[in-house]
Amino acid sequence: MRTSKPTVAAYKHSATTPFVVEGLRVNGKRTRRFFATRKEADAWLRLTLARMRQEGEAAITMPEDLRVEAIKCAERLRPYGKTLGDATDHLLTYLEATAKSCTVAELVAEFNAAKKRDGASQRYLEDLSYRLATFEEKFGALKVAEILPAQIDDWLRGLDVAPLTRNNFRRILSVFFRFAKVRGYVTSNPIEGTAKAKVVCGTPGIFTPEQMRTVLEKAPASFVPYLAIGGFAGLRSAEIERLDWSKIDLAGRLIEVTAKNSKSAQRRFVHICDALAAWLAPHVRASGPVTSADSIRIGRPATAKASGIAWPSNVLRHSFASYHLAKFKNAGQTAAELGHAGAAMLYQHYRELVTPEAAAQWWQIMPPADYGNVVAFEAEVANG
C-alpha cells in the first residue's frame, strides 16, 4: 500500500485556519493540523518531520502539557548544568534506595548485631547502644533513606549536652549511616551535611602531688591498684577494668595492655615506675582481675569523700600525662605510654603545665612504711 507524503494544503472550510497539514498517520489513523498561515504550516511540518525521524510517533503524540512541563524543568536544571536525564537518573536511584530501605529501628538492630560479630569491645557496644537508642527515639519509625541532613542537624543541635558529647553522637551516626550506604539503604551519608559543634578545650583537671598522696592513703585498699595504675601508668579507666594481674610484671617493671583491652586495639607495654611498684606490691597476685566495676563504683566516691578532694573528669590519666611530660620532656614517649599514635592529642587534651619541682615530687609519692600491714589487715577483715 502506498504511503502518502505529508503536505501542506489549502483548507476551504475555515476562514481562520485556511491551511492544513495532511498525510500524517499515528497508530494507523489520519492526523491533521490546521494553521492560520501557510508559513506556520510549513514550519510546523518541517520541525515535526525532523522530530519524527529522531523520536518516532511520540513527536506528535506527546501531550502538550507534558512538553511544556519538560521545557520548564529543563530550564530549572540549566543553571546547575544538569539535564532531565540526570534528574531522572537521580530520582530513580533515590526511589530504588527508598523502596529497599528499612526503618531506623530495623537498621539499629542490624548494625548493633554486625558490630558485635565484628568483635567490637563491650564498652564500645554499650556506647553504640546508648547513642543509637537515643536517636531511635526520634527517628525509629522513619525509613533511613527518607531522613534529611537538616533533620539530623536540628536534632543534634537540640540535644542538651556538651559540645564534645554532641560531636560524639555525630561521629557514631556517621558510622551508622556509612553502614547503611554499604547495605544500599541510602544513596549518601546525611551526616556529611550536618555541622560539628565547636569544642573549646579547657584546662584539664589534675591532682597535685600532695592530693595524690592523700587520695592513695584515704582510699579503700581494694581501690588503690586502680588509683596507682591510673596516676603512675596512665592507663584508661576501661583498660584498668579489663586488666589482669598476669599482665603486670612487677619484676620486669612492665604492664602489658593487650590489643583486645586497648581502646586503639593496639598492644603496648607501659613502664612501671618505682612509686607504682611500691603501691602495687602488697596487692600483686599471679592472676585475676586487678579491680572490678563494684570496687570502682564504691571506691571513687568513698575516696573523694574521705579525702575531701574534688574529682575532675579523667583526672588520673590527665595527671600522668602532665607529670610524665614535665619529668621526661619527651612528648613522643609520653604519647606512646598513653597509647596515642602521636603527640597532637597529648598537647590538645591531656596535659597541664606543671613545674619541674612538682613533677619530681609526683614520681616520689611512696606508700607509708606500714602500708603492707594495712593492706593485709583490711583484706583479713574483708574475708571475715
Protein Blocks (a to p, Z undefined) as FASTA:
>chain_A
ZZddddddddfkbfklmcccehiaeehiacddddfbfklmmmmmmmmmmmmmmnommlmm
pcfklmmmmmmmmmmmmmnopafklmmmmmmmmmmmmmmmccfklmmmmmmmmmmmnopa
fklmmmmmmmmmmmmmmmmmpcfklpcfklmmmmmmmpccdfklmmmmmmmmmmmmmmmm
mnopafbdfklmpccddddddddddddfklmmmmmmmpcfklmmmmmmmmmnopafklmm
mpcfklpcfknopacddfklpmnlpacdddddfklmmmmmmmgcfbdcfbdfklmmmmmm
mmmmmnopacdehklmmmmmmmmmmmnopaklmmmmnopablklmmmmmpccddfklmmm
mmmcccdfklmmmmmmmmmmmnZZ
